[in-house]
Amino acid sequence: MPLPDPEPQARPHRPAKMTVYFDSSCPLCTIEIGHYARQPGAEGIDFVDVATGDADLGPGLTREAAMRRFHVRRDDGRLVSGARGFVAIWQVLPRWRRAARLAALPGVTRLMEAAYRLFLPIRPALSRLAGALGARASTPRSGRRPGR
Protein backbone atom coordinates (compact mmCIF):
# COMPACT_ATOMS: atom_id res chain seq x y z
CA MET A 1 0.00 0.00 0.00
CA PRO A 2 1.54 3.37 -1.04
CA LEU A 3 2.03 6.05 1.58
CA PRO A 4 0.06 9.29 1.17
CA ASP A 5 1.94 12.20 -0.34
CA PRO A 6 2.93 14.53 2.53
CA GLU A 7 2.90 17.55 0.18
CA PRO A 8 -0.55 19.06 -0.43
CA GLN A 9 -1.64 19.41 -4.03
CA ALA A 10 -0.93 22.80 -5.54
CA ARG A 11 -4.06 24.86 -5.88
CA PRO A 12 -4.68 27.54 -8.48
CA HIS A 13 -4.29 31.17 -7.35
CA ARG A 14 -7.65 32.22 -5.94
CA PRO A 15 -8.04 35.61 -4.38
CA ALA A 16 -10.22 35.83 -1.28
CA LYS A 17 -12.27 38.58 -2.88
CA MET A 18 -12.68 40.41 -6.16
CA THR A 19 -9.65 42.32 -7.43
CA VAL A 20 -9.96 45.39 -9.64
CA TYR A 21 -6.83 46.36 -11.57
CA PHE A 22 -6.67 50.07 -12.36
CA ASP A 23 -4.28 52.65 -13.80
CA SER A 24 -3.65 55.34 -11.18
CA SER A 25 -1.74 57.44 -13.71
CA CYS A 26 -5.03 58.05 -15.56
CA PRO A 27 -7.15 60.81 -13.95
CA LEU A 28 -10.29 59.65 -15.75
CA CYS A 29 -9.76 56.07 -14.56
CA THR A 30 -9.16 57.06 -10.95
CA ILE A 31 -12.32 59.19 -10.89
CA GLU A 32 -14.37 56.14 -11.80
CA ILE A 33 -12.49 53.67 -9.61
CA GLY A 34 -12.61 56.14 -6.73
CA HIS A 35 -16.39 56.29 -7.12
CA TYR A 36 -16.64 52.50 -6.92
CA ALA A 37 -14.24 52.38 -3.96
CA ARG A 38 -16.49 54.72 -1.95
CA GLN A 39 -19.64 52.65 -2.52
CA PRO A 40 -21.17 50.38 0.14
CA GLY A 41 -19.89 46.89 -0.61
CA ALA A 42 -16.47 48.09 -1.81
CA GLU A 43 -14.88 46.46 1.22
CA GLY A 44 -15.36 43.22 -0.74
CA ILE A 45 -13.07 44.48 -3.50
CA ASP A 46 -9.29 44.85 -3.63
CA PHE A 47 -8.15 47.76 -5.80
CA VAL A 48 -4.71 47.16 -7.27
CA ASP A 49 -2.77 49.93 -8.98
CA VAL A 50 -1.08 48.54 -12.09
CA ALA A 51 0.72 51.80 -12.88
CA THR A 52 3.29 51.26 -10.12
CA GLY A 53 4.90 48.34 -11.94
CA ASP A 54 5.22 46.20 -8.81
CA ALA A 55 1.58 45.10 -8.46
CA ASP A 56 0.78 41.43 -7.90
CA LEU A 57 -1.34 40.64 -10.96
CA GLY A 58 -1.73 36.91 -10.47
CA PRO A 59 -1.77 34.40 -13.30
CA GLY A 60 -2.82 35.28 -16.82
CA LEU A 61 -2.42 39.05 -16.61
CA THR A 62 0.59 41.12 -17.63
CA ARG A 63 1.18 44.73 -16.65
CA GLU A 64 1.00 45.73 -20.33
CA ALA A 65 -2.41 44.11 -20.77
CA ALA A 66 -3.66 45.63 -17.51
CA MET A 67 -2.55 49.11 -18.62
CA ARG A 68 -4.23 48.75 -22.03
CA ARG A 69 -7.58 47.41 -20.88
CA PHE A 70 -9.68 47.24 -17.70
CA HIS A 71 -9.41 43.88 -15.86
CA VAL A 72 -11.14 42.33 -12.86
CA ARG A 73 -10.32 39.03 -11.19
CA ARG A 74 -13.55 37.62 -9.80
CA ASP A 75 -13.57 36.01 -6.37
CA ASP A 76 -13.54 32.58 -8.06
CA GLY A 77 -10.18 33.49 -9.67
CA ARG A 78 -11.59 34.02 -13.17
CA LEU A 79 -10.18 37.03 -15.03
CA VAL A 80 -12.63 39.20 -17.00
CA SER A 81 -12.02 42.44 -18.84
CA GLY A 82 -13.73 45.33 -20.55
CA ALA A 83 -17.50 45.50 -20.17
CA ARG A 84 -17.57 42.16 -18.34
CA GLY A 85 -15.20 43.64 -15.77
CA PHE A 86 -17.52 46.57 -15.11
CA VAL A 87 -20.51 44.26 -14.82
CA ALA A 88 -18.58 42.11 -12.32
CA ILE A 89 -18.06 45.20 -10.12
CA TRP A 90 -21.69 46.21 -10.44
CA GLN A 91 -22.79 42.75 -9.28
CA VAL A 92 -20.90 43.26 -5.99
CA LEU A 93 -21.96 46.84 -5.24
CA PRO A 94 -25.57 47.08 -4.00
CA ARG A 95 -26.21 50.50 -5.58
CA TRP A 96 -25.06 49.18 -8.96
CA ARG A 97 -26.93 45.85 -9.02
CA ARG A 98 -29.74 47.28 -11.14
CA ALA A 99 -27.16 48.17 -13.82
CA ALA A 100 -25.77 44.62 -13.55
CA ARG A 101 -29.26 43.20 -14.12
CA LEU A 102 -29.72 45.42 -17.17
CA ALA A 103 -26.35 44.29 -18.51
CA ALA A 104 -27.55 40.68 -18.16
CA LEU A 105 -30.29 41.26 -20.74
CA PRO A 106 -29.56 39.61 -24.09
CA GLY A 107 -27.06 41.59 -26.14
CA VAL A 108 -26.53 44.42 -23.62
CA THR A 109 -23.03 43.39 -22.47
CA ARG A 110 -22.04 42.88 -26.11
CA LEU A 111 -23.15 46.46 -26.89
CA MET A 112 -21.31 47.74 -23.82
CA GLU A 113 -18.15 45.96 -25.00
CA ALA A 114 -18.47 47.56 -28.43
CA ALA A 115 -18.80 50.98 -26.81
CA TYR A 116 -15.81 50.25 -24.54
CA ARG A 117 -13.68 49.31 -27.56
CA LEU A 118 -14.64 52.61 -29.23
CA PHE A 119 -13.72 54.45 -26.03
CA LEU A 120 -10.25 52.88 -25.62
CA PRO A 121 -8.51 54.83 -28.43
CA ILE A 122 -9.82 58.16 -27.10
CA ARG A 123 -9.17 57.36 -23.42
CA PRO A 124 -5.77 59.13 -23.36
CA ALA A 125 -7.25 62.36 -24.77
CA LEU A 126 -10.23 62.23 -22.40
CA SER A 127 -7.90 61.56 -19.50
CA ARG A 128 -5.75 64.58 -20.42
CA LEU A 129 -8.92 66.68 -20.63
CA ALA A 130 -10.05 65.44 -17.21
CA GLY A 131 -6.62 66.34 -15.85
CA ALA A 132 -6.80 69.79 -17.41
CA LEU A 133 -10.20 70.29 -15.76
CA GLY A 134 -8.72 69.51 -12.35
CA ALA A 135 -9.06 65.73 -11.99
CA ARG A 136 -5.99 64.16 -10.48
CA ALA A 137 -4.63 60.67 -10.70
CA SER A 138 -4.81 58.95 -7.32
CA THR A 139 -5.42 55.76 -5.41
CA PRO A 140 -8.90 54.83 -4.14
CA ARG A 141 -9.56 55.27 -0.43
CA SER A 142 -11.32 51.93 0.05
CA GLY A 143 -10.18 48.37 -0.50
CA ARG A 144 -6.50 47.39 -0.67
CA ARG A 145 -4.15 50.14 -1.62
CA PRO A 146 -0.79 49.38 -3.19
CA GLY A 147 2.00 48.91 -0.71
CA ARG A 148 -0.31 48.36 2.27
C-alpha positions as CSV (number, residue, x, y, z in Angstrom):
1,M,0.0,0.0,0.0
2,P,1.5,3.4,-1.0
3,L,2.0,6.0,1.6
4,P,0.1,9.3,1.2
5,D,1.9,12.2,-0.3
6,P,2.9,14.5,2.5
7,E,2.9,17.5,0.2
8,P,-0.5,19.1,-0.4
9,Q,-1.6,19.4,-4.0
10,A,-0.9,22.8,-5.5
11,R,-4.1,24.9,-5.9
12,P,-4.7,27.5,-8.5
13,H,-4.3,31.2,-7.4
14,R,-7.7,32.2,-5.9
15,P,-8.0,35.6,-4.4
16,A,-10.2,35.8,-1.3
17,K,-12.3,38.6,-2.9
18,M,-12.7,40.4,-6.2
19,T,-9.6,42.3,-7.4
20,V,-10.0,45.4,-9.6
21,Y,-6.8,46.4,-11.6
22,F,-6.7,50.1,-12.4
23,D,-4.3,52.7,-13.8
24,S,-3.6,55.3,-11.2
25,S,-1.7,57.4,-13.7
26,C,-5.0,58.1,-15.6
27,P,-7.2,60.8,-14.0
28,L,-10.3,59.6,-15.7
29,C,-9.8,56.1,-14.6
30,T,-9.2,57.1,-10.9
31,I,-12.3,59.2,-10.9
32,E,-14.4,56.1,-11.8
33,I,-12.5,53.7,-9.6
34,G,-12.6,56.1,-6.7
35,H,-16.4,56.3,-7.1
36,Y,-16.6,52.5,-6.9
37,A,-14.2,52.4,-4.0
38,R,-16.5,54.7,-1.9
39,Q,-19.6,52.6,-2.5
40,P,-21.2,50.4,0.1
41,G,-19.9,46.9,-0.6
42,A,-16.5,48.1,-1.8
43,E,-14.9,46.5,1.2
44,G,-15.4,43.2,-0.7
45,I,-13.1,44.5,-3.5
46,D,-9.3,44.8,-3.6
47,F,-8.1,47.8,-5.8
48,V,-4.7,47.2,-7.3
49,D,-2.8,49.9,-9.0
50,V,-1.1,48.5,-12.1
51,A,0.7,51.8,-12.9
52,T,3.3,51.3,-10.1
53,G,4.9,48.3,-11.9
54,D,5.2,46.2,-8.8
55,A,1.6,45.1,-8.5
56,D,0.8,41.4,-7.9
57,L,-1.3,40.6,-11.0
58,G,-1.7,36.9,-10.5
59,P,-1.8,34.4,-13.3
60,G,-2.8,35.3,-16.8
61,L,-2.4,39.1,-16.6
62,T,0.6,41.1,-17.6
63,R,1.2,44.7,-16.7
64,E,1.0,45.7,-20.3
65,A,-2.4,44.1,-20.8
66,A,-3.7,45.6,-17.5
67,M,-2.6,49.1,-18.6
68,R,-4.2,48.8,-22.0
69,R,-7.6,47.4,-20.9
70,F,-9.7,47.2,-17.7
71,H,-9.4,43.9,-15.9
72,V,-11.1,42.3,-12.9
73,R,-10.3,39.0,-11.2
74,R,-13.5,37.6,-9.8
75,D,-13.6,36.0,-6.4
76,D,-13.5,32.6,-8.1
77,G,-10.2,33.5,-9.7
78,R,-11.6,34.0,-13.2
79,L,-10.2,37.0,-15.0
80,V,-12.6,39.2,-17.0
81,S,-12.0,42.4,-18.8
82,G,-13.7,45.3,-20.6
83,A,-17.5,45.5,-20.2
84,R,-17.6,42.2,-18.3
85,G,-15.2,43.6,-15.8
86,F,-17.5,46.6,-15.1
87,V,-20.5,44.3,-14.8
88,A,-18.6,42.1,-12.3
89,I,-18.1,45.2,-10.1
90,W,-21.7,46.2,-10.4
91,Q,-22.8,42.7,-9.3
92,V,-20.9,43.3,-6.0
93,L,-22.0,46.8,-5.2
94,P,-25.6,47.1,-4.0
95,R,-26.2,50.5,-5.6
96,W,-25.1,49.2,-9.0
97,R,-26.9,45.8,-9.0
98,R,-29.7,47.3,-11.1
99,A,-27.2,48.2,-13.8
100,A,-25.8,44.6,-13.5
101,R,-29.3,43.2,-14.1
102,L,-29.7,45.4,-17.2
103,A,-26.4,44.3,-18.5
104,A,-27.6,40.7,-18.2
105,L,-30.3,41.3,-20.7
106,P,-29.6,39.6,-24.1
107,G,-27.1,41.6,-26.1
108,V,-26.5,44.4,-23.6
109,T,-23.0,43.4,-22.5
110,R,-22.0,42.9,-26.1
111,L,-23.2,46.5,-26.9
112,M,-21.3,47.7,-23.8
113,E,-18.2,46.0,-25.0
114,A,-18.5,47.6,-28.4
115,A,-18.8,51.0,-26.8
116,Y,-15.8,50.2,-24.5
117,R,-13.7,49.3,-27.6
118,L,-14.6,52.6,-29.2
119,F,-13.7,54.4,-26.0
120,L,-10.2,52.9,-25.6
121,P,-8.5,54.8,-28.4
122,I,-9.8,58.2,-27.1
123,R,-9.2,57.4,-23.4
124,P,-5.8,59.1,-23.4
125,A,-7.2,62.4,-24.8
126,L,-10.2,62.2,-22.4
127,S,-7.9,61.6,-19.5
128,R,-5.8,64.6,-20.4
129,L,-8.9,66.7,-20.6
130,A,-10.1,65.4,-17.2
131,G,-6.6,66.3,-15.8
132,A,-6.8,69.8,-17.4
133,L,-10.2,70.3,-15.8
134,G,-8.7,69.5,-12.3
135,A,-9.1,65.7,-12.0
136,R,-6.0,64.2,-10.5
137,A,-4.6,60.7,-10.7
138,S,-4.8,59.0,-7.3
139,T,-5.4,55.8,-5.4
140,P,-8.9,54.8,-4.1
141,R,-9.6,55.3,-0.4
142,S,-11.3,51.9,0.0
143,G,-10.2,48.4,-0.5
144,R,-6.5,47.4,-0.7
145,R,-4.2,50.1,-1.6
146,P,-0.8,49.4,-3.2
147,G,2.0,48.9,-0.7
148,R,-0.3,48.4,2.3
